[in-house]
């Protein structure tokens, strides 16, 4: 099939029922023509996104859920996404637990709406500043086992809470390998429904 040259869409991730995604940054996803979920589209609440950052994604042309559409999001930051129709960060069918987003989700528990305080959003550094409200805001049960990408403990022994994202500012040499990104880079989404994505900086 030949993709439509007018179609600008390339979604970061599509999750089918029962699928899960954990530990990624989803950015620069875009859907148009009434499609939803620029960062991630989930077929149902059984599709789970955990310990992820969704930022800088878009849903154009009457699309909803610029960051996420559907699914269950646990220990996530879903912030600074846009949707032309409504629901910039997530749509009303999404369930968010122990996540940072705005507006406050009525589906789920333990969420906060404060801005996440990224180190440098404009340059793509979505790590957290040391004063971020997202630090210690996650739920331990949703956190992966083992240390974070900096080799630090994910569970703060002083208060027992999950460190939702690493907070230390990386040096220039470290920055390229500290986060895993799924960044939409194609100008077209194939008519078959598969998105062209690139996984970088792992």
C-alpha positions as MATLAB code, in Angstrom:
seq = 'XXXXXXXXXXXXXXXXXXXXXXXXXXXXXXXXXXXXXXXXXXXXXXXXXXXXXXXXXXXXXXXXXXXXXXXXXXXXXXXXXXXXXXXXXXXXXXXXXXXXXXXXXXXXXXXXXXXXXXXXXXXXXXXXXXXXXXXXXXXXXXXXXXXXXXXXXXXXXXXXXXXXXXXXXXXXXXXXXXXXXXXXXXXXXXXXXXXXXXXXXX';
ca = [
       0.000    0.000    0.000;
       1.147    3.510   -0.701;
       0.851    5.975    2.151;
      -1.120    9.158    1.568;
       1.314   12.088    1.076;
      -1.139   14.332    2.929;
      -0.971   12.078    5.982;
       1.490   13.581    8.474;
       0.783   11.107   11.237;
       3.276    8.964   13.062;
       2.199    7.754   16.478;
       4.906    6.636   18.910;
       3.229    3.432   20.165;
       0.077    1.392   19.578;
      -0.728   -1.114   22.347;
      -3.173   -3.931   21.788;
      -5.255   -5.534   24.562;
      -3.072   -6.991   27.312;
       0.149   -5.427   25.981;
       2.437   -3.332   28.164;
       5.210   -0.789   27.775;
       7.534    0.188   30.622;
      10.453    2.566   31.043;
      10.374    4.685   27.886;
      10.089    8.343   26.941;
       7.492    8.890   24.206;
       7.925   12.199   22.402;
       7.161   13.914   19.066;
       4.292   11.571   18.191;
       1.612   13.031   15.952;
      -1.754   11.808   14.740;
      -4.171   13.626   12.461;
      -7.453   13.136   10.570;
      -9.440   12.472   13.714;
      -7.076    9.823   15.078;
      -6.299    9.747   18.784;
      -3.251    9.165   20.973;
      -0.158   10.849   19.529;
       2.107    9.364   22.180;
       0.298    6.071   22.723;
      -3.007    4.572   21.617;
      -4.286    1.743   23.788;
      -7.069   -0.565   22.636;
      -8.461   -0.939   26.162;
      -7.678   -0.523   29.860;
      -5.847   -3.867   29.738;
      -3.073   -2.165   27.761;
      -0.662   -0.808   30.400;
       1.939    1.961   30.184;
       4.201    2.150   33.243;
       7.171    4.248   34.331;
       7.093    6.289   31.137;
       7.309    9.961   30.198;
       4.880   11.165   27.510;
       5.603   14.743   26.453;
       5.555   16.811   23.270;
       3.016   14.634   21.420;
       0.068   15.902   19.356;
      -3.390   14.905   18.145;
      -4.553   17.174   15.307;
      -7.696   17.483   13.181;
     -10.296   16.691   15.866;
      -7.973   14.181   17.547;
      -8.075   13.572   21.288;
      -5.495   12.456   23.810;
      -2.331   14.081   22.490;
      -0.269   12.120   25.009;
      -2.358    9.010   25.616;
      -5.662    7.604   24.450;
      -7.158    4.770   26.492;
      -5.189    2.319   28.570;
      -3.939    2.285   32.138;
      -0.947    4.488   32.953;
       0.995    3.824   36.155;
       3.903    5.910   37.539;
       3.944    8.045   34.390;
       4.519   11.684   33.565;
       1.990   12.791   30.930;
       2.565   16.497   30.441;
       2.968   19.182   27.725;
       1.059   17.284   25.028;
      -1.601   18.898   22.816;
      -4.857   17.836   21.203;
      -6.847   19.942   18.781;
     -10.263   18.650   19.867;
      -9.831   18.043   23.601;
      -7.910   16.133   26.242;
      -4.378   17.398   25.620;
      -2.561   14.876   27.815;
      -4.979   11.924   28.029;
      -8.592   11.181   27.180;
     -11.456   10.472   29.554;
     -11.303    6.697   29.001;
      -7.719    6.496   30.329;
      -6.972    5.425   33.904;
      -3.954    7.047   35.562;
      -2.412    5.912   38.843;
       0.400    7.671   40.710;
       1.109    9.806   37.680;
       1.873   13.455   37.013;
      -0.561   15.066   34.565;
      -3.098   17.810   34.127;
      -5.996   18.054   34.617;
      -6.296   15.725   37.595;
      -7.600   12.358   36.412;
     -10.906   11.226   37.912;
     -10.061    7.652   36.864;
      -7.336    6.328   39.143;
      -5.568    7.291   42.367;
      -2.462    9.029   43.694;
      -2.057   11.521   40.837;
      -0.554   15.011   40.984;
      -0.961   17.996   38.657;
       2.155   20.051   39.436;
       4.463   20.695   36.484;
       7.137   17.953   36.446;
      10.085   20.388   36.243;
      12.101   18.825   33.429;
      15.778   19.783   33.311;
      15.507   21.318   29.826;
      12.341   20.516   27.934;
      13.212   22.770   24.981;
      16.364   20.780   24.229;
      14.714   17.414   24.879;
      16.249   16.706   28.296;
      13.197   15.301   30.080;
      15.058   14.229   33.198;
      13.751   15.744   36.418;
      15.226   18.614   38.377;
      16.060   17.761   41.990;
      13.046   19.856   43.126;
      10.534   18.029   40.906;
       7.250   17.065   42.607;
       7.407   13.761   40.694;
      10.265   12.502   42.845;
       8.867   10.154   45.503;
       5.416   10.406   43.911;
       5.321    6.954   42.312;
       4.059    3.705   43.813;
       6.710    1.087   44.639;
       4.542   -1.771   43.339;
       4.682   -0.292   39.819;
       8.450    0.341   39.836;
      10.833   -1.982   37.986;
      13.222   -4.143   39.981;
      16.851   -3.071   40.302;
      18.655    0.262   40.098;
      17.763    3.085   37.735;
      19.796    3.978   34.653;
      22.252    5.958   36.778;
      22.818    2.946   39.042;
      20.865    4.543   41.914;
      18.212    2.790   43.980;
      14.694    3.281   42.672;
      13.228    3.084   46.166;
      14.263    5.867   48.534;
      15.189    4.113   51.782;
      14.491    7.293   53.757;
      10.797    7.379   52.960;
      10.075    4.123   51.127;
       8.670    5.830   48.049;
       9.471    5.150   44.439;
      11.603    7.720   42.666;
       9.451    8.173   39.588;
      12.343    9.320   37.408;
      16.045    9.907   38.008;
      16.560   13.465   39.222;
      20.253   14.155   38.827;
      21.198   16.326   35.888;
      23.311   14.346   33.409;
      26.635   15.483   32.084;
      26.957   15.950   28.348;
      28.646   12.540   27.992;
      25.963   10.766   30.003;
      22.925   12.342   28.416;
      23.026   10.211   25.280;
      22.644    6.938   27.185;
      20.503    7.709   30.227;
      16.979    7.574   28.831;
      15.301    5.392   26.265;
      13.269    7.367   23.769;
      10.641    6.351   21.283;
      10.567    9.362   19.041;
       8.388    9.684   15.985;
      10.578   10.636   13.033;
       8.683    9.656    9.913;
       6.448   12.052    7.993;
       3.880    9.365    7.192;
       1.940    6.677    8.981;
       1.401    3.669    6.763;
      -2.174    2.900    5.755;
      -1.793   -0.559    7.204;
      -1.764    1.079   10.623;
       1.885    0.465   11.476;
       3.841    3.488   12.610;
       7.439    4.090   11.627;
       9.337    4.727   14.858;
      12.918    4.863   15.936;
      14.201    3.722   19.344;
      17.255    5.761   20.243;
      19.394    6.784   23.208;
      19.189    3.460   25.064;
];
